[in-house]
Amino acid sequence: MRFSRGNVRMSDHAIFEHAFGAALAGQASVWSTDPRIRRALTIHRNTSHKAAQDALAANYPVIVQLVGEEAFAACAAAFVEERPPAEPRLCLYGDGFGDFLRDYAPFVELGWLGNVAALERLVVETMFAADHCVFDGAALDLESALPLHAATRIGRLSGPAVSIWRAHQPDGDPDALASLEWIDEIALVTRPAGSVMVTSIDAIAADFLDSCNAGRALGEAASMAVENGADLTALFAVLIGAGAFAAIDSGD
Amino acid sequence: MQPTAGLGFKMEHLDEALASRDPGLWFEVHAENYMVDGGPRLAALAALRATHPISIHGVGLSIASSDRPCPNHLARLKTLCDRIDPMLVSDHLAWQRWNGVHVSDFLPFPRTRAALAHTVTNVTIVQQALGRRLLVENPSLYVDLPGHMMSEAEFLNELADATGCGLILDVNNVYVSASNLGFDAIQALRAINADAVCEIHLAGHTADADADFPLLIDTHGAPIAEAVWTLYAGLVDRIGPRPTLIERDDDIPPFQTLVAERHRAHAVLTGQRAHV
């Protein structure tokens, strides 16, 4: 039993929690017979599920727009049932929602939704990552590694997830979807100047960032990028402009 | 210092909150929304802290669990408290963990000696980890479970005695529980040790129509009910003023609507009964 703890005998309180929790989860329990208790259980279940579903909607606003609030609510209810929150920080809830969407029967025709959700997950991770000064491009040291900023994420996504995401931002252009090219995109998610930025980058840039993240010296990583056909000036302009790197002597 | 009224902080009110110079205004935030490594939300809270006192109100410590508080959660709460230096830190008399799942609500339990012993241990662990006094809030109850060995007031009073913790008296929760369970709200408020009460919460509730068991639900999604204002005025009249929070977590109105509710609480705190 999970309640035995050292030489402390299982308390009546622990026994209660075990049985009441089972009833709350919809399992047979001594606490699921009394109609008044069942009614209270329903309220607690509704309140906690609503909190998790609201958190999911807050973290996947583009998916909400893409499928509509009603369809999203049904999908969110299924997700919360299958993968309920494991901890109280609901602002981080929803890891794995992209994978869930790929297998969610009502959206089976929309296989690309999972990739947009995967990008939205990266946006959440970037939003709440640790604070560091952004590397501004001064004092490049070819002999040393250039660390990625704690908020930097790279997403190799199937389909044009970046373009779809961007068209659904408050300042996005919905008409851009009319000319959507169905190609795989790579997302660079960063947080320069305090707000999240999503940039589409090519495979050379993504590989270069991976090299930097693996701790290769900047000169070595840059040489590899050049061998792959990179224009270093343009590459650095994009990556440093996006705030992808951390200033080397920075702290909180 | 004269206790004043504060507002539950909503991010959509950030600009107005930062600009407000209402005397004595403070804000309360849900701890878990800010227990993150960094980013703009935490920066916004730090900016608000530069202009106003902040109270940190947890919704996830699960202090009435038979399990000990999650060490990672506690460490993050301490980091947040060290960053913000809040005027108050609080959470709820409830348990919230089962089988690896976090339940985002405040679950009831039979108030036994064993439950009290677990809660005393947990509150002590939290206070030692934070190096601060914790305030514990009475939750809304929807059913009178069998097996209670003491009233909620007796449980909270003993908890405060044993741990030195303070109490948040949520008047709306007392009203909701009294209505749902059929006890007298005024008597319940009188039974709480006034010396331990360090903060008062006021919020709105919603009636849930159900043919068999109509209940009041603690939704924080409506204005504060008149009956709750009346209980509040009586409470302050009896025990004196305490920092008082206007809570709203759903169907969020404009900032000025909450400010108006705050002014009403302020009138009670300063003895201007004519405004109630």
HADDOCK unambig.tbl for C-alpha pairs under 7 A between the chains (distance, minus, plus):
assign (segid A and resid 11 and name CA) (segid B and resid 114 and name CA) 6.39 0.50 0.50
assign (segid A and resid 12 and name CA) (segid B and resid 114 and name CA) 6.73 0.50 0.50
assign (segid A and resid 13 and name CA) (segid B and resid 66 and name CA) 6.44 0.50 0.50
assign (segid A and resid 13 and name CA) (segid B and resid 114 and name CA) 6.01 0.50 0.50
assign (segid A and resid 13 and name CA) (segid B and resid 115 and name CA) 5.45 0.50 0.50
assign (segid A and resid 14 and name CA) (segid B and resid 66 and name CA) 5.41 0.50 0.50
assign (segid A and resid 21 and name CA) (segid B and resid 98 and name CA) 5.71 0.50 0.50
assign (segid A and resid 36 and name CA) (segid B and resid 143 and name CA) 6.51 0.50 0.50
assign (segid A and resid 37 and name CA) (segid B and resid 143 and name CA) 6.09 0.50 0.50
assign (segid A and resid 40 and name CA) (segid B and resid 142 and name CA) 5.31 0.50 0.50
assign (segid A and resid 40 and name CA) (segid B and resid 143 and name CA) 5.92 0.50 0.50
assign (segid A and resid 44 and name CA) (segid B and resid 105 and name CA) 6.19 0.50 0.50
assign (segid A and resid 47 and name CA) (segid B and resid 105 and name CA) 6.34 0.50 0.50
assign (segid A and resid 48 and name CA) (segid B and resid 103 and name CA) 5.73 0.50 0.50
assign (segid A and resid 48 and name CA) (segid B and resid 104 and name CA) 4.36 0.50 0.50
assign (segid A and resid 48 and name CA) (segid B and resid 105 and name CA) 5.29 0.50 0.50
assign (segid A and resid 51 and name CA) (segid B and resid 104 and name CA) 6.53 0.50 0.50
assign (segid A and resid 84 and name CA) (segid B and resid 101 and name CA) 6.29 0.50 0.50
assign (segid A and resid 85 and name CA) (segid B and resid 101 and name CA) 5.92 0.50 0.50
assign (segid A and resid 85 and name CA) (segid B and resid 102 and name CA) 5.52 0.50 0.50
assign (segid A and resid 86 and name CA) (segid B and resid 100 and name CA) 5.96 0.50 0.50
assign (segid A and resid 86 and name CA) (segid B and resid 101 and name CA) 4.67 0.50 0.50
assign (segid A and resid 86 and name CA) (segid B and resid 102 and name CA) 5.05 0.50 0.50
assign (segid A and resid 87 and name CA) (segid B and resid 102 and name CA) 5.12 0.50 0.50
assign (segid A and resid 88 and name CA) (segid B and resid 32 and name CA) 6.57 0.50 0.50
assign (segid A and resid 88 and name CA) (segid B and resid 60 and name CA) 5.23 0.50 0.50
assign (segid A and resid 88 and name CA) (segid B and resid 102 and name CA) 6.09 0.50 0.50
assign (segid A and resid 88 and name CA) (segid B and resid 104 and name CA) 6.86 0.50 0.50
assign (segid A and resid 89 and name CA) (segid B and resid 32 and name CA) 5.00 0.50 0.50
assign (segid A and resid 89 and name CA) (segid B and resid 33 and name CA) 6.40 0.50 0.50
assign (segid A and resid 91 and name CA) (segid B and resid 33 and name CA) 6.03 0.50 0.50
assign (segid A and resid 127 and name CA) (segid B and resid 39 and name CA) 5.61 0.50 0.50
assign (segid A and resid 128 and name CA) (segid B and resid 36 and name CA) 5.82 0.50 0.50
assign (segid A and resid 128 and name CA) (segid B and resid 37 and name CA) 5.97 0.50 0.50
assign (segid A and resid 128 and name CA) (segid B and resid 38 and name CA) 5.26 0.50 0.50
assign (segid A and resid 128 and name CA) (segid B and resid 39 and name CA) 4.94 0.50 0.50
assign (segid A and resid 129 and name CA) (segid B and resid 37 and name CA) 5.29 0.50 0.50
assign (segid A and resid 129 and name CA) (segid B and resid 38 and name CA) 5.24 0.50 0.50
assign (segid A and resid 129 and name CA) (segid B and resid 39 and name CA) 6.08 0.50 0.50
assign (segid A and resid 130 and name CA) (segid B and resid 37 and name CA) 4.46 0.50 0.50
assign (segid A and resid 130 and name CA) (segid B and resid 38 and name CA) 4.21 0.50 0.50
assign (segid A and resid 130 and name CA) (segid B and resid 39 and name CA) 6.52 0.50 0.50
assign (segid A and resid 131 and name CA) (segid B and resid 38 and name CA) 5.06 0.50 0.50
assign (segid A and resid 131 and name CA) (segid B and resid 39 and name CA) 6.14 0.50 0.50
assign (segid A and resid 194 and name CA) (segid B and resid 39 and name CA) 6.50 0.50 0.50
assign (segid A and resid 194 and name CA) (segid B and resid 40 and name CA) 5.55 0.50 0.50
assign (segid A and resid 195 and name CA) (segid B and resid 40 and name CA) 6.70 0.50 0.50
